[in-house]
Amino acid sequence: MARIDTAEGQVILPLPAEHAWTKAFEAFERVGIVEERRLEEQRIVGIVPSGFGGMNGAHVEVQVLAAGDAAADVKVQASAQEGLIKQKTAPKAVEKFLNELSSAGGN
């Protein structure tokens, strides 16, 4: 029987929120499929391939909020169905996005 697994992550970027939004969007495009850009909420919604061999997709939401004039708070939430053998799909999707965000050129 499948169950829903969730994971969260967060990072503060030393960038103004509008620059962090662009960086987060570009990172998401590199690791997953953007389904929705909610500019008024500064939110990105989509699917990130994860789990064993990237065969299980996680639903991922990223929100970028201003954390002062020169910093942004990037929050990531993921959820995925897990079967009998847990693949840690949601946590791996969060890690995959945050790794891509941190390795993307220049903070």
C-alpha positions as CSV (number, residue, x, y, z in Angstrom):
1,M,0.0,0.0,0.0
2,A,1.4,3.4,-1.0
3,R,1.7,6.2,1.5
4,I,2.7,9.8,1.1
5,D,6.2,10.8,2.4
6,T,7.1,14.5,2.9
7,A,10.3,16.5,3.4
8,E,11.3,20.1,3.8
9,G,14.5,22.1,3.5
10,Q,15.5,25.7,3.7
11,V,18.5,27.9,2.9
12,I,19.2,31.6,3.2
13,L,20.9,33.1,0.1
14,P,22.9,36.3,0.4
15,L,21.0,37.9,-2.5
16,P,18.0,40.2,-2.9
17,A,14.8,38.3,-3.2
18,E,14.3,39.0,-6.9
19,H,17.8,37.6,-7.8
20,A,17.2,34.6,-5.5
21,W,13.9,34.0,-7.3
22,T,15.6,33.9,-10.7
23,K,18.4,31.6,-9.3
24,A,15.8,29.2,-7.7
25,F,13.7,29.1,-10.9
26,E,16.8,28.3,-13.1
27,A,17.9,25.6,-10.6
28,F,14.5,24.0,-10.6
29,E,14.4,23.9,-14.4
30,R,17.8,22.1,-14.4
31,V,16.6,19.3,-11.9
32,G,12.9,19.0,-12.7
33,I,9.8,20.1,-14.6
34,V,8.3,23.4,-13.7
35,E,4.5,23.1,-13.8
36,E,3.6,26.5,-12.3
37,R,5.2,29.8,-11.5
38,R,3.2,31.8,-9.0
39,L,4.9,35.2,-9.1
40,E,2.5,36.9,-6.7
41,E,3.5,34.3,-4.0
42,Q,7.1,33.9,-5.2
43,R,6.4,30.2,-5.5
44,I,7.6,27.5,-8.0
45,V,5.7,24.2,-8.3
46,G,6.7,21.1,-10.2
47,I,8.0,17.6,-10.3
48,V,11.6,16.6,-9.5
49,P,12.6,13.0,-10.6
50,S,13.9,11.3,-7.5
51,G,14.0,8.0,-5.7
52,F,15.9,4.9,-7.0
53,G,17.3,5.8,-10.4
54,G,15.2,9.0,-10.6
55,M,12.2,6.8,-11.5
56,N,9.8,8.2,-8.9
57,G,8.7,11.9,-9.2
58,A,8.3,14.1,-6.2
59,H,5.9,17.0,-6.1
60,V,8.0,20.0,-5.1
61,E,7.1,23.6,-4.1
62,V,9.8,26.3,-3.7
63,Q,9.0,29.6,-2.1
64,V,11.4,32.6,-2.1
65,L,10.9,35.2,0.6
66,A,12.8,38.4,1.3
67,A,14.9,38.2,4.4
68,G,16.0,41.8,4.6
69,D,17.3,43.9,1.7
70,A,20.2,41.7,0.7
71,A,19.1,38.2,1.6
72,A,16.4,35.7,0.7
73,D,14.9,32.7,2.5
74,V,14.3,29.8,0.1
75,K,12.0,27.1,1.4
76,V,11.5,23.8,-0.2
77,Q,8.7,21.2,0.4
78,A,8.4,17.9,-1.3
79,S,5.9,15.0,-1.2
80,A,5.9,11.7,-2.9
81,Q,4.2,8.3,-2.8
82,E,6.3,5.5,-1.3
83,G,5.6,1.8,-1.8
84,L,6.7,-1.1,0.3
85,I,10.3,-0.4,-0.3
86,K,11.0,3.2,0.8
87,Q,13.1,5.1,-1.8
88,K,13.3,8.4,0.2
89,T,11.9,10.2,-2.8
90,A,10.8,13.4,-1.1
91,P,14.0,13.9,0.9
92,K,16.2,13.2,-2.1
93,A,14.2,15.7,-4.2
94,V,14.7,18.4,-1.6
95,E,18.4,17.6,-1.5
96,K,18.7,17.5,-5.3
97,F,17.2,21.0,-5.6
98,L,19.2,22.5,-2.8
99,N,22.5,21.0,-4.1
100,E,21.7,22.5,-7.6
101,L,20.8,25.8,-6.1
102,S,24.0,26.0,-4.1
103,S,26.2,24.8,-7.0
104,A,24.6,27.3,-9.5
105,G,27.0,30.0,-10.4
106,G,27.6,32.8,-7.9
107,N,25.7,33.5,-4.7
